[in-house]
Amino acid sequence: MRESRQEAVTYVGADGRTLEFTAKDSGGNAYDLTDLDISISAKLGATVKIDNSDCTVVLAASGTFTYTPTSAEIDESGEYDAQVRLENQSGEVDYLERFIIDVRNPITGS
């Protein structure tokens, strides 16, 4: 049985499909992302698929941000082990809880 973690779903080769997230602290409260640099990394097995790529803040005060993977980053189906890095203007770094990006093969008709 796998560990229960937050999950985002997308599809193999879904270039331009934006994933939206809400950054929360350990108490479940939204992070204020004002003046923070946000990046995401993800691995499929031992292979790095998303390498410290910049995210876009949507609503800083409510912790909302997005990331749009390229088709090259999500070219294989599977559960990508992902983590988001936060860095403030002083260079202090924090990480959000690890989560899964579930990259699925799209269903096609016969």
Secondary structure per residue as TSV (DSSP state, phi and psi in degrees):
chain	resnum	aa	ss	phi	psi
A	1	M	-	360.0	129.4
A	2	R	-	-80.9	156.7
A	3	E	-	-63.0	141.1
A	4	S	-	-81.2	118.2
A	5	R	-	-138.6	161.5
A	6	Q	-	-60.1	152.2
A	7	E	E	-141.6	138.9
A	8	A	E	-116.5	143.7
A	9	V	E	-117.3	135.6
A	10	T	E	-147.1	-173.0
A	11	Y	E	-128.5	149.9
A	12	V	T	-51.3	128.0
A	13	G	T	72.5	12.5
A	14	A	-	-77.6	64.7
A	15	D	T	-59.7	127.9
A	16	G	T	90.2	-1.6
A	17	R	-	-84.3	112.9
A	18	T	-	-82.1	135.1
A	19	L	E	-101.9	132.7
A	20	E	E	-112.8	139.0
A	21	F	E	-133.7	159.0
A	22	T	E	-122.7	120.1
A	23	A	-	-77.8	126.1
A	24	K	B	-128.8	147.6
A	25	D	-	-83.0	-178.6
A	26	S	T	-63.5	-20.0
A	27	G	T	-89.2	0.8
A	28	G	S	86.0	6.7
A	29	N	-	-89.3	145.0
A	30	A	B	-66.2	135.3
A	31	Y	-	-71.1	142.3
A	32	D	-	-88.3	114.0
A	33	L	-	-90.1	7.8
A	34	T	T	-56.6	128.0
A	35	D	T	64.5	21.3
A	36	L	-	-105.9	143.7
A	37	D	E	-93.4	132.4
A	38	I	E	-123.2	131.6
A	39	S	E	-138.5	160.4
A	40	I	E	-128.7	143.7
A	41	S	E	-133.2	150.0
A	42	A	E	-153.6	145.9
A	43	K	E	-122.5	147.2
A	44	L	E	-113.7	106.1
A	45	G	T	64.9	-126.9
A	46	A	T	-94.2	-1.8
A	47	T	E	-92.4	123.1
A	48	V	E	-72.4	122.3
A	49	K	E	-106.1	-36.2
A	50	I	E	-123.8	120.4
A	51	D	E	-115.3	90.1
A	52	N	E	51.3	49.6
A	53	S	E	-87.5	142.8
A	54	D	E	-67.1	141.3
A	55	C	-	-104.4	166.5
A	56	T	E	-114.3	124.5
A	57	V	E	-75.9	130.4
A	58	V	E	-98.5	-55.9
A	59	L	E	-132.6	99.3
A	60	A	G	-57.2	-47.8
A	61	A	G	-64.5	-28.4
A	62	S	G	-100.8	6.4
A	63	G	T	76.6	15.6
A	64	T	E	-89.6	130.6
A	65	F	E	-146.0	164.2
A	66	T	E	-130.2	161.2
A	67	Y	E	-143.0	135.8
A	68	T	-	-116.5	100.2
A	69	P	-	-69.6	152.2
A	70	T	-	-85.1	163.5
A	71	S	T	-63.0	-30.6
A	72	A	T	-67.8	-32.5
A	73	E	T	-73.6	-30.9
A	74	I	T	-118.6	52.5
A	75	D	-	-90.3	-1.4
A	76	E	S	-133.0	144.1
A	77	S	-	-77.9	153.0
A	78	G	E	146.5	-179.9
A	79	E	E	-97.7	107.8
A	80	Y	E	-83.7	125.1
A	81	D	E	-81.1	112.7
A	82	A	E	-119.2	153.5
A	83	Q	E	-149.0	145.4
A	84	V	E	-109.8	135.1
A	85	R	E	-108.6	132.6
A	86	L	E	-113.9	133.9
A	87	E	E	-135.7	130.8
A	88	N	-	-91.2	177.8
A	89	Q	T	-66.1	-18.9
A	90	S	T	-87.5	-3.3
A	91	G	-	90.1	3.9
A	92	E	-	-73.6	141.1
A	93	V	E	-121.6	141.8
A	94	D	E	-138.8	158.3
A	95	Y	E	-124.0	140.8
A	96	L	-	-79.4	164.1
A	97	E	-	-57.3	138.7
A	98	R	-	-60.7	149.9
A	99	F	E	-147.9	175.6
A	100	I	E	-108.4	134.7
A	101	I	E	-104.2	109.0
A	102	D	E	-87.1	103.0
A	103	V	E	-94.9	114.6
A	104	R	E	-108.1	154.2
A	105	N	-	-75.3	132.8
A	106	P	-	-68.4	146.2
A	107	I	-	-81.4	132.8
A	108	T	-	-121.9	152.6
A	109	G	-	-75.8	161.8
A	110	S	-	-92.1	360.0
